[in-house]
């Protein structure tokens, strides 16, 4: 059976935790923060979140070997 290719876009956006959950980065925290309200900035303060369970199977297909970083 041939090797499976890792989707490079998914590799940059998602990673696996030690327990196998899919970790992602929250949106709206990179730039244009001066225009956002304090409430918007505080709600997204923690950058890491977990991928939704409905999307997790699709993400695991895109990352067949996991990410090492």
PDB file with one MODEL, atoms N, CA, C and O in Angstrom:
MODEL        1
ATOM      1  N   UNK A   1       0.841  -1.180   0.000  1.00  0.00           N
ATOM      2  CA  UNK A   1       0.000   0.000   0.000  1.00  0.00           C
ATOM      3  C   UNK A   1       0.888   1.245   0.000  1.00  0.00           C
ATOM      4  O   UNK A   1       1.848   1.309   0.767  1.00  0.00           O
ATOM      5  N   UNK A   2       0.585   2.238  -0.848  1.00  0.00           N
ATOM      6  CA  UNK A   2       1.437   3.429  -0.917  1.00  0.00           C
ATOM      7  C   UNK A   2       1.297   4.299   0.328  1.00  0.00           C
ATOM      8  O   UNK A   2       0.340   4.198   1.095  1.00  0.00           O
ATOM      9  N   UNK A   3       2.280   5.140   0.483  1.00  0.00           N
ATOM     10  CA  UNK A   3       2.247   6.092   1.586  1.00  0.00           C
ATOM     11  C   UNK A   3       1.129   7.104   1.356  1.00  0.00           C
ATOM     12  O   UNK A   3       0.790   7.417   0.215  1.00  0.00           O
ATOM     13  N   UNK A   4       0.563   7.611   2.444  1.00  0.00           N
ATOM     14  CA  UNK A   4      -0.473   8.639   2.356  1.00  0.00           C
ATOM     15  C   UNK A   4       0.180  10.008   2.466  1.00  0.00           C
ATOM     16  O   UNK A   4       1.116  10.203   3.242  1.00  0.00           O
ATOM     17  N   UNK A   5      -0.322  10.950   1.686  1.00  0.00           N
ATOM     18  CA  UNK A   5       0.225  12.303   1.731  1.00  0.00           C
ATOM     19  C   UNK A   5      -0.495  13.127   2.781  1.00  0.00           C
ATOM     20  O   UNK A   5      -1.714  13.045   2.927  1.00  0.00           O
ATOM     21  N   UNK A   6       0.269  13.917   3.504  1.00  0.00           N
ATOM     22  CA  UNK A   6      -0.285  14.850   4.486  1.00  0.00           C
ATOM     23  C   UNK A   6      -0.717  16.118   3.763  1.00  0.00           C
ATOM     24  O   UNK A   6       0.025  16.641   2.932  1.00  0.00           O
ATOM     25  N   UNK A   7      -1.896  16.610   4.068  1.00  0.00           N
ATOM     26  CA  UNK A   7      -2.375  17.865   3.508  1.00  0.00           C
ATOM     27  C   UNK A   7      -1.622  19.009   4.189  1.00  0.00           C
ATOM     28  O   UNK A   7      -1.726  19.184   5.403  1.00  0.00           O
ATOM     29  N   UNK A   8      -0.868  19.784   3.413  1.00  0.00           N
ATOM     30  CA  UNK A   8       0.012  20.815   3.977  1.00  0.00           C
ATOM     31  C   UNK A   8      -0.761  21.966   4.615  1.00  0.00           C
ATOM     32  O   UNK A   8      -0.303  22.545   5.600  1.00  0.00           O
ATOM     33  N   UNK A   9      -1.933  22.306   4.062  1.00  0.00           N
ATOM     34  CA  UNK A   9      -2.733  23.377   4.656  1.00  0.00           C
ATOM     35  C   UNK A   9      -3.253  22.960   6.026  1.00  0.00           C
ATOM     36  O   UNK A   9      -3.268  23.763   6.959  1.00  0.00           O
ATOM     37  N   UNK A  10      -3.677  21.708   6.148  1.00  0.00           N
ATOM     38  CA  UNK A  10      -4.167  21.205   7.432  1.00  0.00           C
ATOM     39  C   UNK A  10      -3.024  21.084   8.438  1.00  0.00           C
ATOM     40  O   UNK A  10      -3.218  21.309   9.633  1.00  0.00           O
ATOM     41  N   UNK A  11      -1.854  20.736   7.963  1.00  0.00           N
ATOM     42  CA  UNK A  11      -0.685  20.605   8.846  1.00  0.00           C
ATOM     43  C   UNK A  11      -0.343  21.937   9.517  1.00  0.00           C
ATOM     44  O   UNK A  11       0.098  21.970  10.666  1.00  0.00           O
ATOM     45  N   UNK A  12      -0.553  23.034   8.784  1.00  0.00           N
ATOM     46  CA  UNK A  12      -0.255  24.357   9.332  1.00  0.00           C
ATOM     47  C   UNK A  12      -1.330  24.829  10.316  1.00  0.00           C
ATOM     48  O   UNK A  12      -1.055  25.677  11.165  1.00  0.00           O
ATOM     49  N   UNK A  13      -2.543  24.294  10.212  1.00  0.00           N
ATOM     50  CA  UNK A  13      -3.658  24.784  11.017  1.00  0.00           C
ATOM     51  C   UNK A  13      -3.988  23.925  12.224  1.00  0.00           C
ATOM     52  O   UNK A  13      -4.526  24.429  13.210  1.00  0.00           O
ATOM     53  N   UNK A  14      -3.678  22.643  12.164  1.00  0.00           N
ATOM     54  CA  UNK A  14      -4.078  21.713  13.220  1.00  0.00           C
ATOM     55  C   UNK A  14      -2.881  20.936  13.723  1.00  0.00           C
ATOM     56  O   UNK A  14      -1.893  20.758  13.011  1.00  0.00           O
ATOM     57  N   UNK A  15      -2.984  20.472  14.965  1.00  0.00           N
ATOM     58  CA  UNK A  15      -1.987  19.560  15.518  1.00  0.00           C
ATOM     59  C   UNK A  15      -2.694  18.626  16.484  1.00  0.00           C
ATOM     60  O   UNK A  15      -3.828  18.879  16.891  1.00  0.00           O
ATOM     61  N   UNK A  16      -2.028  17.565  16.842  1.00  0.00           N
ATOM     62  CA  UNK A  16      -2.594  16.588  17.754  1.00  0.00           C
ATOM     63  C   UNK A  16      -2.066  16.827  19.174  1.00  0.00           C
ATOM     64  O   UNK A  16      -0.921  17.237  19.362  1.00  0.00           O
ATOM     65  N   UNK A  17      -2.920  16.563  20.162  1.00  0.00           N
ATOM     66  CA  UNK A  17      -2.464  16.576  21.542  1.00  0.00           C
ATOM     67  C   UNK A  17      -1.897  15.200  21.858  1.00  0.00           C
ATOM     68  O   UNK A  17      -1.950  14.298  21.021  1.00  0.00           O
ATOM     69  N   UNK A  18      -1.357  15.033  23.052  1.00  0.00           N
ATOM     70  CA  UNK A  18      -0.791  13.743  23.444  1.00  0.00           C
ATOM     71  C   UNK A  18      -1.867  12.662  23.544  1.00  0.00           C
ATOM     72  O   UNK A  18      -1.581  11.478  23.368  1.00  0.00           O
ATOM     73  N   UNK A  19      -3.104  13.072  23.826  1.00  0.00           N
ATOM     74  CA  UNK A  19      -4.189  12.095  23.943  1.00  0.00           C
ATOM     75  C   UNK A  19      -4.879  11.824  22.610  1.00  0.00           C
ATOM     76  O   UNK A  19      -5.768  10.975  22.539  1.00  0.00           O
ATOM     77  N   UNK A  20      -4.480  12.541  21.543  1.00  0.00           N
ATOM     78  CA  UNK A  20      -5.044  12.284  20.221  1.00  0.00           C
ATOM     79  C   UNK A  20      -6.141  13.233  19.795  1.00  0.00           C
ATOM     80  O   UNK A  20      -6.713  13.064  18.718  1.00  0.00           O
ATOM     81  N   UNK A  21      -6.452  14.238  20.617  1.00  0.00           N
ATOM     82  CA  UNK A  21      -7.440  15.238  20.203  1.00  0.00           C
ATOM     83  C   UNK A  21      -6.808  16.156  19.164  1.00  0.00           C
ATOM     84  O   UNK A  21      -5.587  16.290  19.096  1.00  0.00           O
ATOM     85  N   UNK A  22      -7.663  16.790  18.354  1.00  0.00           N
ATOM     86  CA  UNK A  22      -7.178  17.722  17.339  1.00  0.00           C
ATOM     87  C   UNK A  22      -7.245  19.127  17.905  1.00  0.00           C
ATOM     88  O   UNK A  22      -8.305  19.592  18.321  1.00  0.00           O
ATOM     89  N   UNK A  23      -6.102  19.797  17.916  1.00  0.00           N
ATOM     90  CA  UNK A  23      -5.998  21.140  18.463  1.00  0.00           C
ATOM     91  C   UNK A  23      -5.956  22.139  17.313  1.00  0.00           C
ATOM     92  O   UNK A  23      -5.335  21.884  16.280  1.00  0.00           O
ATOM     93  N   UNK A  24      -6.622  23.281  17.500  1.00  0.00           N
ATOM     94  CA  UNK A  24      -6.629  24.323  16.482  1.00  0.00           C
ATOM     95  C   UNK A  24      -6.388  25.667  17.149  1.00  0.00           C
ATOM     96  O   UNK A  24      -6.414  25.771  18.375  1.00  0.00           O
ATOM     97  N   UNK A  25      -6.157  26.685  16.350  1.00  0.00           N
ATOM     98  CA  UNK A  25      -5.968  28.046  16.844  1.00  0.00           C
ATOM     99  C   UNK A  25      -7.244  28.838  16.626  1.00  0.00           C
ATOM    100  O   UNK A  25      -7.857  28.749  15.562  1.00  0.00           O
ATOM    101  N   UNK A  26      -7.647  29.606  17.617  1.00  0.00           N
ATOM    102  CA  UNK A  26      -8.840  30.435  17.497  1.00  0.00           C
ATOM    103  C   UNK A  26      -8.621  31.564  16.501  1.00  0.00           C
ATOM    104  O   UNK A  26      -7.501  32.037  16.312  1.00  0.00           O
ATOM    105  N   UNK A  27      -9.694  31.981  15.877  1.00  0.00           N
ATOM    106  CA  UNK A  27      -9.632  33.047  14.881  1.00  0.00           C
ATOM    107  C   UNK A  27      -9.736  34.422  15.555  1.00  0.00           C
ATOM    108  O   UNK A  27     -10.048  34.522  16.741  1.00  0.00           O
ATOM    109  N   UNK A  28      -9.476  35.458  14.790  1.00  0.00           N
ATOM    110  CA  UNK A  28      -9.654  36.867  15.180  1.00  0.00           C
ATOM    111  C   UNK A  28      -8.696  37.339  16.264  1.00  0.00           C
ATOM    112  O   UNK A  28      -9.050  38.220  17.048  1.00  0.00           O
ATOM    113  N   UNK A  29      -7.495  36.779  16.330  1.00  0.00           N
ATOM    114  CA  UNK A  29      -6.544  37.228  17.344  1.00  0.00           C
ATOM    115  C   UNK A  29      -5.198  37.623  16.742  1.00  0.00           C
ATOM    116  O   UNK A  29      -4.228  37.789  17.481  1.00  0.00           O
ATOM    117  N   UNK A  30      -5.114  37.775  15.433  1.00  0.00           N
ATOM    118  CA  UNK A  30      -3.830  38.015  14.799  1.00  0.00           C
ATOM    119  C   UNK A  30      -3.559  39.482  14.505  1.00  0.00           C
ATOM    120  O   UNK A  30      -2.466  39.979  14.776  1.00  0.00           O
ATOM    121  N   UNK A  31      -4.533  40.166  13.961  1.00  0.00           N
ATOM    122  CA  UNK A  31      -4.291  41.545  13.543  1.00  0.00           C
ATOM    123  C   UNK A  31      -5.598  42.325  13.638  1.00  0.00           C
ATOM    124  O   UNK A  31      -6.658  41.762  13.914  1.00  0.00           O
ATOM    125  N   UNK A  32      -5.500  43.632  13.405  1.00  0.00           N
ATOM    126  CA  UNK A  32      -6.635  44.563  13.501  1.00  0.00           C
ATOM    127  C   UNK A  32      -7.247  44.557  14.897  1.00  0.00           C
ATOM    128  O   UNK A  32      -8.463  44.688  15.035  1.00  0.00           O
ATOM    129  N   UNK A  33      -6.428  44.407  15.929  1.00  0.00           N
ATOM    130  CA  UNK A  33      -6.942  44.339  17.290  1.00  0.00           C
ATOM    131  C   UNK A  33      -7.349  45.707  17.825  1.00  0.00           C
ATOM    132  O   UNK A  33      -8.120  45.795  18.780  1.00  0.00           O
ATOM    133  N   UNK A  34      -6.835  46.777  17.213  1.00  0.00           N
ATOM    134  CA  UNK A  34      -7.199  48.120  17.680  1.00  0.00           C
ATOM    135  C   UNK A  34      -8.668  48.426  17.384  1.00  0.00           C
ATOM    136  O   UNK A  34      -9.285  49.232  18.080  1.00  0.00           O
ATOM    137  N   UNK A  35      -9.224  47.793  16.364  1.00  0.00           N
ATOM    138  CA  UNK A  35     -10.608  48.047  15.986  1.00  0.00           C
ATOM    139  C   UNK A  35     -11.604  47.176  16.734  1.00  0.00           C
ATOM    140  O   UNK A  35     -12.808  47.416  16.652  1.00  0.00           O
ATOM    141  N   UNK A  36     -11.134  46.177  17.458  1.00  0.00           N
ATOM    142  CA  UNK A  36     -12.036  45.254  18.135  1.00  0.00           C
ATOM    143  C   UNK A  36     -12.287  45.728  19.569  1.00  0.00           C
ATOM    144  O   UNK A  36     -11.437  46.377  20.179  1.00  0.00           O
ATOM    145  N   UNK A  37     -13.455  45.396  20.090  1.00  0.00           N
ATOM    146  CA  UNK A  37     -13.787  45.794  21.452  1.00  0.00           C
ATOM    147  C   UNK A  37     -13.011  44.944  22.452  1.00  0.00           C
ATOM    148  O   UNK A  37     -12.468  43.893  22.111  1.00  0.00           O
ATOM    149  N   UNK A  38     -12.972  45.419  23.684  1.00  0.00           N
ATOM    150  CA  UNK A  38     -12.290  44.687  24.746  1.00  0.00           C
ATOM    151  C   UNK A  38     -12.927  43.310  24.946  1.00  0.00           C
ATOM    152  O   UNK A  38     -12.240  42.321  25.199  1.00  0.00           O
ATOM    153  N   UNK A  39     -14.241  43.274  24.828  1.00  0.00           N
ATOM    154  CA  UNK A  39     -14.954  42.009  25.011  1.00  0.00           C
ATOM    155  C   UNK A  39     -14.573  40.991  23.930  1.00  0.00           C
ATOM    156  O   UNK A  39     -14.390  39.809  24.219  1.00  0.00           O
ATOM    157  N   UNK A  40     -14.457  41.457  22.694  1.00  0.00           N
ATOM    158  CA  UNK A  40     -14.054  40.566  21.609  1.00  0.00           C
ATOM    159  C   UNK A  40     -12.650  40.018  21.852  1.00  0.00           C
ATOM    160  O   UNK A  40     -12.389  38.837  21.622  1.00  0.00           O
ATOM    161  N   UNK A  41     -11.753  40.877  22.314  1.00  0.00           N
ATOM    162  CA  UNK A  41     -10.368  40.452  22.529  1.00  0.00           C
ATOM    163  C   UNK A  41     -10.248  39.508  23.720  1.00  0.00           C
ATOM    164  O   UNK A  41      -9.480  38.548  23.676  1.00  0.00           O
ATOM    165  N   UNK A  42     -11.008  39.778  24.789  1.00  0.00           N
ATOM    166  CA  UNK A  42     -10.929  38.919  25.971  1.00  0.00           C
ATOM    167  C   UNK A  42     -11.558  37.550  25.735  1.00  0.00           C
ATOM    168  O   UNK A  42     -11.107  36.555  26.302  1.00  0.00           O
ATOM    169  N   UNK A  43     -12.598  37.493  24.899  1.00  0.00           N
ATOM    170  CA  UNK A  43     -13.246  36.211  24.654  1.00  0.00           C
ATOM    171  C   UNK A  43     -12.344  35.282  23.868  1.00  0.00           C
ATOM    172  O   UNK A  43     -12.481  34.062  23.964  1.00  0.00           O
ATOM    173  N   UNK A  44     -11.433  35.829  23.099  1.00  0.00           N
ATOM    174  CA  UNK A  44     -10.518  35.005  22.320  1.00  0.00           C
ATOM    175  C   UNK A  44      -9.125  34.981  22.902  1.00  0.00           C
ATOM    176  O   UNK A  44      -8.156  34.726  22.186  1.00  0.00           O
ATOM    177  N   UNK A  45      -9.010  35.246  24.205  1.00  0.00           N
ATOM    178  CA  UNK A  45      -7.691  35.382  24.802  1.00  0.00           C
ATOM    179  C   UNK A  45      -6.878  34.092  24.744  1.00  0.00           C
ATOM    180  O   UNK A  45      -5.684  34.117  24.444  1.00  0.00           O
ATOM    181  N   UNK A  46      -7.524  32.976  25.029  1.00  0.00           N
ATOM    182  CA  UNK A  46      -6.828  31.701  24.933  1.00  0.00           C
ATOM    183  C   UNK A  46      -6.757  31.344  23.458  1.00  0.00           C
ATOM    184  O   UNK A  46      -7.788  31.203  22.800  1.00  0.00           O
ATOM    185  N   UNK A  47      -5.556  31.199  22.941  1.00  0.00           N
ATOM    186  CA  UNK A  47      -5.399  30.997  21.506  1.00  0.00           C
ATOM    187  C   UNK A  47      -5.774  29.586  21.069  1.00  0.00           C
ATOM    188  O   UNK A  47      -6.265  29.401  19.955  1.00  0.00           O
ATOM    189  N   UNK A  48      -5.555  28.595  21.917  1.00  0.00           N
ATOM    190  CA  UNK A  48      -5.783  27.224  21.493  1.00  0.00           C
ATOM    191  C   UNK A  48      -7.172  26.745  21.864  1.00  0.00           C
ATOM    192  O   UNK A  48      -7.701  27.089  22.921  1.00  0.00           O
ATOM    193  N   UNK A  49      -7.749  25.956  20.994  1.00  0.00           N
ATOM    194  CA  UNK A  49      -9.049  25.340  21.217  1.00  0.00           C
ATOM    195  C   UNK A  49      -8.996  23.962  20.572  1.00  0.00           C
ATOM    196  O   UNK A  49      -8.023  23.624  19.898  1.00  0.00           O
ATOM    197  N   UNK A  50     -10.028  23.178  20.775  1.00  0.00           N
ATOM    198  CA  UNK A  50     -10.084  21.858  20.175  1.00  0.00           C
ATOM    199  C   UNK A  50     -11.052  21.875  19.012  1.00  0.00           C
ATOM    200  O   UNK A  50     -12.050  22.595  19.031  1.00  0.00           O
ATOM    201  N   UNK A  51     -10.754  21.080  18.002  1.00  0.00           N
ATOM    202  CA  UNK A  51     -11.620  20.989  16.839  1.00  0.00           C
ATOM    203  C   UNK A  51     -12.936  20.325  17.224  1.00  0.00           C
ATOM    204  O   UNK A  51     -12.980  19.485  18.123  1.00  0.00           O
ATOM    205  N   UNK A  52     -13.993  20.706  16.542  1.00  0.00           N
ATOM    206  CA  UNK A  52     -15.311  20.142  16.790  1.00  0.00           C
ATOM    207  C   UNK A  52     -15.310  18.659  16.449  1.00  0.00           C
ATOM    208  O   UNK A  52     -14.625  18.227  15.522  1.00  0.00           O
ATOM    209  N   UNK A  53     -16.078  17.888  17.198  1.00  0.00           N
ATOM    210  CA  UNK A  53     -16.109  16.440  17.004  1.00  0.00           C
ATOM    211  C   UNK A  53     -16.606  16.054  15.614  1.00  0.00           C
ATOM    212  O   UNK A  53     -16.199  15.026  15.072  1.00  0.00           O
ATOM    213  N   UNK A  54     -17.483  16.873  15.035  1.00  0.00           N
ATOM    214  CA  UNK A  54     -17.990  16.562  13.703  1.00  0.00           C
ATOM    215  C   UNK A  54     -16.927  16.742  12.625  1.00  0.00           C
ATOM    216  O   UNK A  54     -16.991  16.088  11.584  1.00  0.00           O
ATOM    217  N   UNK A  55     -15.956  17.614  12.857  1.00  0.00           N
ATOM    218  CA  UNK A  55     -14.897  17.872  11.883  1.00  0.00           C
ATOM    219  C   UNK A  55     -13.674  16.995  12.116  1.00  0.00           C
ATOM    220  O   UNK A  55     -12.820  16.872  11.237  1.00  0.00           O
ATOM    221  N   UNK A  56     -13.586  16.389  13.288  1.00  0.00           N
ATOM    222  CA  UNK A  56     -12.358  15.697  13.672  1.00  0.00           C
ATOM    223  C   UNK A  56     -12.007  14.539  12.749  1.00  0.00           C
ATOM    224  O   UNK A  56     -10.832  14.330  12.449  1.00  0.00           O
ATOM    225  N   UNK A  57     -12.999  13.782  12.294  1.00  0.00           N
ATOM    226  CA  UNK A  57     -12.724  12.641  11.412  1.00  0.00           C
ATOM    227  C   UNK A  57     -12.135  13.110  10.089  1.00  0.00           C
ATOM    228  O   UNK A  57     -11.218  12.479   9.563  1.00  0.00           O
ATOM    229  N   UNK A  58     -12.647  14.200   9.550  1.00  0.00           N
ATOM    230  CA  UNK A  58     -12.118  14.740   8.302  1.00  0.00           C
ATOM    231  C   UNK A  58     -10.705  15.256   8.448  1.00  0.00           C
ATOM    232  O   UNK A  58      -9.881  15.084   7.550  1.00  0.00           O
ATOM    233  N   UNK A  59     -10.419  15.888   9.573  1.00  0.00           N
ATOM    234  CA  UNK A  59      -9.077  16.419   9.816  1.00  0.00           C
ATOM    235  C   UNK A  59      -8.082  15.277   9.969  1.00  0.00           C
ATOM    236  O   UNK A  59      -6.951  15.369   9.494  1.00  0.00           O
ATOM    237  N   UNK A  60      -8.499  14.207  10.629  1.00  0.00           N
ATOM    238  CA  UNK A  60      -7.597  13.066  10.812  1.00  0.00           C
ATOM    239  C   UNK A  60      -7.279  12.375   9.488  1.00  0.00           C
ATOM    240  O   UNK A  60      -6.220  11.763   9.352  1.00  0.00           O
ATOM    241  N   UNK A  61      -8.186  12.464   8.505  1.00  0.00           N
ATOM    242  CA  UNK A  61      -7.880  11.939   7.168  1.00  0.00           C
ATOM    243  C   UNK A  61      -6.826  12.799   6.472  1.00  0.00           C
ATOM    244  O   UNK A  61      -5.985  12.286   5.734  1.00  0.00           O
ATOM    245  N   UNK A  62      -6.878  14.115   6.714  1.00  0.00           N
ATOM    246  CA  UNK A  62      -5.916  15.010   6.105  1.00  0.00           C
ATOM    247  C   UNK A  62      -4.536  14.907   6.756  1.00  0.00           C
ATOM    248  O   UNK A  62      -3.520  15.197   6.125  1.00  0.00           O
ATOM    249  N   UNK A  63      -4.510  14.492   8.018  1.00  0.00           N
ATOM    250  CA  UNK A  63      -3.248  14.327   8.757  1.00  0.00           C
ATOM    251  C   UNK A  63      -3.096  12.859   9.162  1.00  0.00           C
ATOM    252  O   UNK A  63      -3.298  12.519  10.328  1.00  0.00           O
ATOM    253  N   UNK A  64      -2.745  11.992   8.220  1.00  0.00           N
ATOM    254  CA  UNK A  64      -2.739  10.564   8.535  1.00  0.00           C
ATOM    255  C   UNK A  64      -1.671  10.160   9.544  1.00  0.00           C
ATOM    256  O   UNK A  64      -1.844   9.167  10.251  1.00  0.00           O
ATOM    257  N   UNK A  65      -0.587  10.893   9.626  1.00  0.00           N
ATOM    258  CA  UNK A  65       0.502  10.525  10.532  1.00  0.00           C
ATOM    259  C   UNK A  65       0.629  11.465  11.714  1.00  0.00           C
ATOM    260  O   UNK A  65       1.564  11.330  12.504  1.00  0.00           O
ATOM    261  N   UNK A  66      -0.274  12.405  11.858  1.00  0.00           N
ATOM    262  CA  UNK A  66      -0.177  13.364  12.947  1.00  0.00           C
ATOM    263  C   UNK A  66       0.859  14.416  12.640  1.00  0.00           C
ATOM    264  O   UNK A  66       1.526  14.358  11.607  1.00  0.00           O
ATOM    265  N   UNK A  67       0.997  15.378  13.533  1.00  0.00           N
ATOM    266  CA  UNK A  67       2.010  16.413  13.370  1.00  0.00           C
ATOM    267  C   UNK A  67       2.971  16.334  14.530  1.00  0.00           C
ATOM    268  O   UNK A  67       2.566  16.093  15.668  1.00  0.00           O
ATOM    269  N   UNK A  68       4.219  16.532  14.253  1.00  0.00           N
ATOM    270  CA  UNK A  68       5.266  16.370  15.265  1.00  0.00           C
ATOM    271  C   UNK A  68       5.617  17.670  15.963  1.00  0.00           C
ATOM    272  O   UNK A  68       6.395  17.656  16.917  1.00  0.00           O
ATOM    273  N   UNK A  69       5.062  18.810  15.513  1.00  0.00           N
ATOM    274  CA  UNK A  69       5.431  20.078  16.143  1.00  0.00           C
ATOM    275  C   UNK A  69       4.314  20.635  16.951  1.00  0.00           C
ATOM    276  O   UNK A  69       4.457  21.701  17.550  1.00  0.00           O
TER     277      UNK A  69
ENDMDL
END
